[in-house]
Amino acid sequence: MGDGPSVALDRTPRHGESVAARAVRALRRTLYTSATREVADATRTAEMLQRPVTTGRQIAVTSIRGGSGKSTVAALLGTAYAHYRQDPVLFLEADPALGSLPLRLGAETVRWTTGDLAALVTPDMSLSDVTGHLVPLPDNAWLLPASRGQVGTSLDSRAYERAVVALRRYFGVMVVDCETLPAEVGRVALAAAHSRVLTSPATPEGVSSTYAVLRWMRELPRRLLPGTVVVLTELTPHPGIDLDAATRHLRSTGATVRTLPYDRHLASGGPICTASLAHPTRKAAARLAAEVFHLAQQRH
């Protein structure tokens, strides 16, 4: 045996040991066990995020209404994949209505859009040819925005499909920030994705609207719910609803439900810096990314 920490083995009360000393030893055992469990959880999460893929995985992120944290969740997911994986990661914005994904990712300049690239990309282009039209991000990640910050930019479903078909062979993971449902491109993106994330504000109205969408998805000819994760986003420190009850209500449709806790850094609305996130937020985001990626691998 090695020289491992003795606190994990020393459980026997010592003769004459004071109550305070026993309490300290018990606390040390608890902290050691908690730290060990957290390391194991982090290791499992990293292993899931690093699993190889034979073809690029498409993950669609959408919502039923604006202000639900959709682009924030898309940014967190893609950032996690870019951090853990070796293959290139693409953030593809399919929300031309002045979406906030470029802002969340800290993109300062935008030259080409999803619609532009759909008309330009050809099968014989190399990865370097393609990335010349994209916004470079840290950790071998790239962004293709849906607009240049101009009102009235459009993106139809055929242009979106052309862009995705052309780009998916270059990237191990594509995170698609869709327009809100029931818009046409959002529906197309959901149907084509390997897994889906539906964000909902942790409010009574948000939960009610999302429940209606989940019931609609359940009636579609193709089974989408098994590959869908609902993310309840806490936009305020005290959401004012019973999260456990809301989770049970949404799970009754067959969807997986997770919660993204309130975070002051995310609430500020600017570029996301992972180091500035609270520990519970980083942990929740990594677990969510691993779960969504695992679901994406289940589709063949």
N, C-alpha and C positions, 0 to 999 in steps of 0.2 A: 504494500500500500504506500501511497505518497504521503507528503506532509500537508494534507488538506487542512482546512480550518477546523480547529478542535471544537468550535461552538456547535458544529453540526452533530457531534457525537457525544458531547458531554451533557447528558440529560439527567444524570442522577443527582439528587439533592445531596449536598455535602453536610457532614455532621457539624452542627454548630453554626451553620451559615445563617446569616440574618435574613429577615423577610425582604429587606431592600436589595440585598445581594442576589437573592433568588429571583426577584423581579427583574433585575438588570440582566441576569443570565437568560431568563425567559424572553426578554425583549430582543437580546442578541440572536437567539435562535429564530425568533419570528422574522427579524430583518434578514437573516441569512437565507431562510426558506423563501421569503418573498423575492429577494434578489435573484436567487437561483431560478425560481419559476419565471421571472421576467426575462432573464437571459435565454432560457429555453424557448419562451414564446417568441422572442425576437429572432432567434435562430430559425425556428420553423417558418416564420414570416419571410425571412430573407431567402430561404430555400425555395419557397413557393414562388416568390417573385423572380427568381433566377432560372426557373425551369425553361429549357429550350423549346422552341416552336418550329414546326416544319413550314408553316406559312404565317404571314402576318396576321395578328389578332386585331380585330376591330372592336372597340368598346365605345358605345354611344352613351352620352350623358345628356339628359333632357329633363324637362319639368312641365308642369301644367300652367305655370304662371311665372312672370319675371320676379326677381328679388328673392328667389328661393335658394341662392347659393350655387346655382348650376355651374357657372364658369369657375367658381372657386373650387368646387369639387373636381371638375375636369383638370384644373391646374394641379391640384394636390395629387391626383391619380398619376398623371403623366410625369410629374416630378419624381414620384416614387419609382416608377418604372425606369426612368432615365438614370436614377441614382444606383439602382441595383443591377440593371441589365447591361450587357455588353453590346447588344445590337442597337441600331438607331431607333429612336422613338420619335413619332410625329404627333404634334398637336394640330388637328385639323378643325378649323372653325367653320361650322355650317349654319351660322346664325348671323346673317348680314345686317341685322337691325342694330348696328352700333354695339355689338357684343363687347363684353369687358375682358375676354380672355387675353388679348394682347397686353392690356394694362396689368392684369394679374401676373403675367409672366415677365413683365418688365421690358417688353418690346418697345423700342423708341422709334424705330422707322419701319414702315411697311411699303414694299414696292409692288408685290404681286398678291393676288387674291385667289381663293379657291376657284372662282369662275374663270379667271385668267389662265390658271394652270391647266384647267380642264381642256382648254382649247390649244394649249401649247405642247403638252407632254406627249411623247411618242414612245413606242415599245423599245426602240433602240437606244434610248437615253440611258446614260450611266447614273450612278448615285450622285456623283459630283455634278453632273449636268442638272439633275433635279434639285439638289440642295442649293444651287446657284440662284434658284427662284424662291428660296425659303428664308425665314428669319432664323439665324443660328441662336441656340440657347446653350446653357451649360450642360455638361454630361452627355454629349453626343445626342442632343435633342434638337428638334426643329419645329418651327411654327409656320402654318399656312393660314393667314387670317381670311375672313370672309369679306372684309371691306377695308377701305383705307380711311375709315373714320368719316365717310361721306353718307349723308342721308339719301335714301332711295336706292342703294345698291341692292341688286336682286341676285338670287341664286335659285335656279330651278332644279327639279329632281334629276333631270337627265344630265345636267352639268355636274351635279354632285356625284352621280354614279360613274361618270367618265373619270372624274378626278380620283375617286376611291379605287376603281379598277386599275388605273394606271399607277397609282402610288403604293398600293399595298405590298407589292413584291420587294420594295426597297426597305421596308421598316418592320421590325419585329412586333411592334405594338403601335397602333394608331388610336389615339383618344380623340373622339369626335364630339365637339361641343355643339349640340344641335339647337335649332330654334325650338321654341316652346310648342307643345302639342296643342291642337291637332294639326299643325301646319304640315304641308305636304312633304317637305324635305325631312322634317323630324320623323314622320311615319316611315319614310323610305329608309332612313338611317337606322331606326329601331329594327326593322325587318331584316336588314342586311348585316347587322352587327352580330358578333359572336357572344357578347354579353351586353347588358344594358344597366344603366344607373338612372333612377328616377328620383330627383331631388324634390324635397317638400319642406317648406318652412314648418317649424314645430309650433303651429298655431291651429286652432280649431278649423279655420277655413282651409288651410293648407292640407290638413289631414283629410277633411271631407272631400276636397277636389281630387286629391291623389287616390283616395279609395274609389271614386267613380272611374278614374282612368284605369285602375287595376282591374276593375270589373269589366270594362270595355276590352282590355287586353286579353282577359280570360276567355272572351267569346270569339276571338279571332281564330281563323282556320289554323294558323300556325301557332304552336305552343311557345309563347314568349315568356311567360311568367317564371318558369323554372330557371331561366338565365337572367332574371331581373333582380336587382337589389335596390330597395328604396332607402334613401338616406334622409333621415329627419335632421335638418340643420337648425341648431339653436342660434338664432340671430340676436338674442338678447340674453343677459345673464340668467334671467328667470323667465322661461317661456310661458308660464301661466297655464300649462296643460299637464295632465298626467301622462308622462312619456311612456310608462309601462302599459297603460290602457290604450294609448294611441298605437303603440307597437303591436299589441295583440289584435287590435281592430284591423290594421293593415295586413298583418300576417294571415288573417282568416281568408284572404284571397288566394293564398299560395305563394306570395312573394316573400323574399328575404328582406328583413328590415334592420337597419343599423342607424346609430345616432352619431352625428358629428357635434361634439360639445362646443359651446360658445368659446370664442377665443378673441381676445382684444386685438391681436395683430390682424386676424382675418377681418374683424369688424371695421378696421380702419379703411379698408377698401383699396389700398394701394398694391404695389408689387409684393408678392408673397416671398418672404425670406424664411426658409425652413428653420434656421437657427433661432428665429424670433418667435416661433410657435411654442405654445405651452406643451409640456411633456404629454399630457393626455391627448392633445390634438394630434401630435406627431404619431403617437401610438395608434390612435383610432384611424388615421389616414393610411398608415402602413398596412394595418390589418384589412381595411376596406380594399386597398389596392390588391392585396394578395387574394382576397376572396373573389373579387371581380375577375381577376386574371385566371383563377382556378376555374370559374364558371365558363370563361371564354375558351378554355382548353377542352371543355366537355363536348363542345359542338364540333361535329366532323363533317 
